[in-house]
Amino acid sequence: MMEKMFCIRLKELRNEKELTQTDVAKVMNVNHSTVCYWERGKSSPDIYELIRLADFFGVTTDYLLGRTDFY
């Protein structure tokens, strides 16, 4: 369940900021395909990438993982 929520929340946050997957990939210093895989649930970021994503989007890791609905 957390993997599915992560995929949904990552895509929602990216779209809210009007960013492409390539934009996020550049910020995260990963390939575009990595972000695509994260959003499709084919892979997951490691703990350090998860923290960087949360910091970038201004949310908590718990929010990204679907453990809370509060940013």
N, C-alpha and C positions, 0 to 999 in steps of 0.2 A: 504493500500500500504506500509506504513512504517513497518508493521509487517512482510510482505513478504521480504522486503529489509533487515530487521534485520536478518531474518533466513538465507538468502543467504550470507550476509556479514560475519556473525559469522562463518558459515561453511567454507567459502573461507579463512578467516584469520586463522582458526584452521588448515586447510589443508596446507596453505603456511608455517606454522611453524612446519608441520609434527607432529601435536599433535593429540591424540585420544580424544574422548569425556570424557573419564575417566581422562586424564591428565588435561583438563580444569576444570572438576568437582573438582579435588583435589585442584587446585589453588583457585577456587571460594568457596571451602568448602561447596559444595552441592552434592547431589547424581548424579550419572551418568545419571539417567533417567531425571533429571532436564535439563541437557544440551541437551539431546536428544529431549525433548519436546520443548526447545527453538528453536532448529534447524528445527523442524517440524512445528513450529507455533502453537503448542498446548497450550503453555503458554509463558509468557514474563517475563523477569527479572524485579525486582523492580528497582527503580531509583538508589539505592546504588550499586546493582549488575551491572547495566548498566555502571556506572562510573568505577567500578573495572574492568570490561571487557575491556573498552576503555583504561584504564591505562595499563592493562596487555598486550594488543596487540599494544599499542603505537599509537592509533588512537583517533579521537574525538568521542564523543557520537553522534554528528550530522552525522558523517560518518557511524557509526554502524546503525543508524536509516534510512539511505538513504536520508538524507536531503541535503547532499553534496557529491561530488565525491572526495573531497580533504581530505587526512588523517588528 
